[in-house]
Amino acid sequence: MSEQSNAPETEHSPADAVRRYYRLVDDGDVGGLIQLFEPTAEYHRPGYDKLTGHDELQRFYREERVIESGRHTICGLVTADREVAVQGEFRGILRDGREASVEFADFFTVTPAGRFSRRKTFFYTPLV
């Protein structure tokens, strides 16, 4: 999948904000990535209750997230107005030392100020 957009990108485009998010999370910059979210932002992730706001996001990234380190690769990115859909791969190490490799899809809603008001993640893994 290649990148597609129906609007020209600017320095502060929704796609740029999403790319910056993955750089910050891969670098372990929790403080920086939290600032990409609105104070009342919602994050929906399989296996977790809905996370709302900076405090819950901060706790998730510092304490609950099972990933120790790794890299996200964006395989496809599509924007439509302030919505960004990402298809990607993650490879890394979990906190228990196991290696992880998973495909994912992320959906971001980006405010005009360039901050995320909503993120929803899906993982490509057998469950049923």
Short mmCIF file of the C-alpha atoms (twelve columns), coordinates in Angstrom:
data_MODEL
# 
_entry.id   MODEL 
# 
loop_
_atom_site.group_PDB 
_atom_site.id 
_atom_site.type_symbol 
_atom_site.label_atom_id 
_atom_site.label_alt_id 
_atom_site.label_comp_id 
_atom_site.label_asym_id 
_atom_site.label_seq_id 
_atom_site.Cartn_x 
_atom_site.Cartn_y 
_atom_site.Cartn_z 
_atom_site.pdbx_PDB_model_num 
ATOM 1   C CA . MET A 1   0.000   0.000   0.000  1 
ATOM 2   C CA . SER A 2   1.374   3.409   -0.839 1 
ATOM 3   C CA . GLU A 3   0.665   6.743   0.750  1 
ATOM 4   C CA . GLN A 4   -2.387  8.543   -0.563 1 
ATOM 5   C CA . SER A 5   -3.908  11.860  0.313  1 
ATOM 6   C CA . ASN A 6   -6.688  14.023  -0.966 1 
ATOM 7   C CA . ALA A 7   -5.110  17.169  0.501  1 
ATOM 8   C CA . PRO A 8   -1.657  18.683  0.150  1 
ATOM 9   C CA . GLU A 9   0.636   18.071  3.109  1 
ATOM 10  C CA . THR A 10  2.130   20.922  5.069  1 
ATOM 11  C CA . GLU A 11  4.725   20.986  7.807  1 
ATOM 12  C CA . HIS A 12  1.930   20.407  10.326 1 
ATOM 13  C CA . SER A 13  -0.209  18.021  8.330  1 
ATOM 14  C CA . PRO A 14  -2.066  15.172  10.036 1 
ATOM 15  C CA . ALA A 15  0.243   12.689  8.263  1 
ATOM 16  C CA . ASP A 16  3.317   14.472  9.629  1 
ATOM 17  C CA . ALA A 17  1.896   14.351  13.167 1 
ATOM 18  C CA . VAL A 18  1.359   10.603  12.836 1 
ATOM 19  C CA . ARG A 19  4.879   10.015  11.488 1 
ATOM 20  C CA . ARG A 20  6.246   12.064  14.372 1 
ATOM 21  C CA . TYR A 21  4.271   9.930   16.836 1 
ATOM 22  C CA . TYR A 22  5.976   6.728   15.633 1 
ATOM 23  C CA . ARG A 23  9.426   8.352   15.804 1 
ATOM 24  C CA . LEU A 24  8.800   9.492   19.378 1 
ATOM 25  C CA . VAL A 25  7.384   6.176   20.591 1 
ATOM 26  C CA . ASP A 26  10.277  4.260   18.993 1 
ATOM 27  C CA . ASP A 27  12.752  6.653   20.658 1 
ATOM 28  C CA . GLY A 28  11.047  6.127   24.033 1 
ATOM 29  C CA . ASP A 29  10.137  9.828   24.332 1 
ATOM 30  C CA . VAL A 30  6.949   9.423   26.360 1 
ATOM 31  C CA . GLY A 31  6.785   13.092  27.332 1 
ATOM 32  C CA . GLY A 32  7.062   14.157  23.710 1 
ATOM 33  C CA . LEU A 33  4.497   11.712  22.386 1 
ATOM 34  C CA . ILE A 34  1.973   12.599  25.105 1 
ATOM 35  C CA . GLN A 35  2.110   16.212  23.897 1 
ATOM 36  C CA . LEU A 36  0.837   15.027  20.500 1 
ATOM 37  C CA . PHE A 37  -2.485  14.129  22.171 1 
ATOM 38  C CA . GLU A 38  -5.212  16.541  23.237 1 
ATOM 39  C CA . PRO A 39  -5.647  16.645  27.045 1 
ATOM 40  C CA . THR A 40  -8.982  14.806  26.643 1 
ATOM 41  C CA . ALA A 41  -7.865  12.417  23.875 1 
ATOM 42  C CA . GLU A 42  -9.129  8.845   23.772 1 
ATOM 43  C CA . TYR A 43  -7.039  5.800   22.884 1 
ATOM 44  C CA . HIS A 44  -8.708  2.467   22.122 1 
ATOM 45  C CA . ARG A 45  -6.375  -0.568  22.119 1 
ATOM 46  C CA . PRO A 46  -7.268  -4.277  22.229 1 
ATOM 47  C CA . GLY A 47  -6.889  -5.773  25.707 1 
ATOM 48  C CA . TYR A 48  -7.102  -2.452  27.569 1 
ATOM 49  C CA . ASP A 49  -9.898  -0.256  28.829 1 
ATOM 50  C CA . LYS A 50  -10.291 2.974   26.877 1 
ATOM 51  C CA . LEU A 51  -7.533  5.388   27.871 1 
ATOM 52  C CA . THR A 52  -8.612  9.012   28.261 1 
ATOM 53  C CA . GLY A 53  -6.381  12.024  28.825 1 
ATOM 54  C CA . HIS A 54  -2.720  12.662  29.396 1 
ATOM 55  C CA . ASP A 55  -2.513  10.970  32.823 1 
ATOM 56  C CA . GLU A 56  -3.924  7.663   31.575 1 
ATOM 57  C CA . LEU A 57  -1.796  7.774   28.414 1 
ATOM 58  C CA . GLN A 58  1.304   8.533   30.483 1 
ATOM 59  C CA . ARG A 59  0.586   5.593   32.817 1 
ATOM 60  C CA . PHE A 60  0.015   3.276   29.859 1 
ATOM 61  C CA . TYR A 61  3.275   4.151   28.087 1 
ATOM 62  C CA . ARG A 62  5.394   4.169   31.263 1 
ATOM 63  C CA . GLU A 63  3.858   1.274   33.211 1 
ATOM 64  C CA . GLU A 64  1.343   -0.882  31.313 1 
ATOM 65  C CA . ARG A 65  2.617   -1.145  27.744 1 
ATOM 66  C CA . VAL A 66  4.146   -4.606  27.336 1 
ATOM 67  C CA . ILE A 67  6.693   -3.385  24.763 1 
ATOM 68  C CA . GLU A 68  10.195  -2.618  26.021 1 
ATOM 69  C CA . SER A 69  11.634  -1.331  22.748 1 
ATOM 70  C CA . GLY A 70  11.335  -1.689  18.998 1 
ATOM 71  C CA . ARG A 71  10.595  -0.046  15.676 1 
ATOM 72  C CA . HIS A 72  7.415   0.684   13.775 1 
ATOM 73  C CA . THR A 73  7.511   0.570   9.990  1 
ATOM 74  C CA . ILE A 74  4.763   2.396   8.133  1 
ATOM 75  C CA . CYS A 75  3.777   0.270   5.138  1 
ATOM 76  C CA . GLY A 76  0.850   2.456   4.077  1 
ATOM 77  C CA . LEU A 77  -0.670  5.738   5.151  1 
ATOM 78  C CA . VAL A 78  -3.888  7.308   3.882  1 
ATOM 79  C CA . THR A 79  -5.309  10.676  4.889  1 
ATOM 80  C CA . ALA A 80  -8.795  12.077  4.450  1 
ATOM 81  C CA . ASP A 81  -9.225  15.547  5.894  1 
ATOM 82  C CA . ARG A 82  -8.178  15.180  9.564  1 
ATOM 83  C CA . GLU A 83  -8.309  11.362  9.627  1 
ATOM 84  C CA . VAL A 84  -5.187  9.221   9.132  1 
ATOM 85  C CA . ALA A 85  -5.153  5.451   8.605  1 
ATOM 86  C CA . VAL A 86  -1.878  3.558   8.963  1 
ATOM 87  C CA . GLN A 87  -0.943  0.027   8.004  1 
ATOM 88  C CA . GLY A 88  2.332   -1.039  9.558  1 
ATOM 89  C CA . GLU A 89  4.628   -3.558  11.126 1 
ATOM 90  C CA . PHE A 90  6.218   -3.572  14.561 1 
ATOM 91  C CA . ARG A 91  9.321   -5.521  15.530 1 
ATOM 92  C CA . GLY A 92  10.809  -5.323  18.988 1 
ATOM 93  C CA . ILE A 93  11.337  -6.743  22.449 1 
ATOM 94  C CA . LEU A 94  8.673   -7.151  25.122 1 
ATOM 95  C CA . ARG A 95  9.320   -6.323  28.779 1 
ATOM 96  C CA . ASP A 96  9.585   -10.048 29.538 1 
ATOM 97  C CA . GLY A 97  12.436  -10.369 26.997 1 
ATOM 98  C CA . ARG A 98  10.492  -12.097 24.218 1 
ATOM 99  C CA . GLU A 99  10.788  -10.886 20.644 1 
ATOM 100 C CA . ALA A 100 7.650   -9.454  19.052 1 
ATOM 101 C CA . SER A 101 6.661   -9.067  15.428 1 
ATOM 102 C CA . VAL A 102 3.148   -7.962  14.535 1 
ATOM 103 C CA . GLU A 103 1.252   -6.176  11.797 1 
ATOM 104 C CA . PHE A 104 -1.069  -3.401  12.913 1 
ATOM 105 C CA . ALA A 105 -3.554  -0.812  11.729 1 
ATOM 106 C CA . ASP A 106 -3.940  2.545   13.462 1 
ATOM 107 C CA . PHE A 107 -6.607  5.182   12.951 1 
ATOM 108 C CA . PHE A 108 -5.968  8.724   14.173 1 
ATOM 109 C CA . THR A 109 -8.248  11.758  14.337 1 
ATOM 110 C CA . VAL A 110 -6.127  14.911  14.259 1 
ATOM 111 C CA . THR A 111 -7.355  18.340  15.375 1 
ATOM 112 C CA . PRO A 112 -6.658  21.496  13.337 1 
ATOM 113 C CA . ALA A 113 -3.913  22.238  15.898 1 
ATOM 114 C CA . GLY A 114 -2.194  18.996  14.871 1 
ATOM 115 C CA . ARG A 115 -2.928  17.008  18.037 1 
ATOM 116 C CA . PHE A 116 -4.677  13.647  18.300 1 
ATOM 117 C CA . SER A 117 -8.185  13.617  19.713 1 
ATOM 118 C CA . ARG A 118 -8.631  9.879   19.096 1 
ATOM 119 C CA . ARG A 119 -6.516  6.849   18.243 1 
ATOM 120 C CA . LYS A 120 -7.710  3.307   17.651 1 
ATOM 121 C CA . THR A 121 -5.341  0.367   17.140 1 
ATOM 122 C CA . PHE A 122 -5.911  -3.096  15.669 1 
ATOM 123 C CA . PHE A 123 -3.449  -5.999  15.533 1 
ATOM 124 C CA . TYR A 124 -3.278  -8.677  12.872 1 
ATOM 125 C CA . THR A 125 -3.088  -11.798 15.001 1 
ATOM 126 C CA . PRO A 126 -5.201  -14.944 15.319 1 
ATOM 127 C CA . LEU A 127 -7.785  -14.679 18.082 1 
ATOM 128 C CA . VAL A 128 -10.773 -16.741 16.952 1 
# 
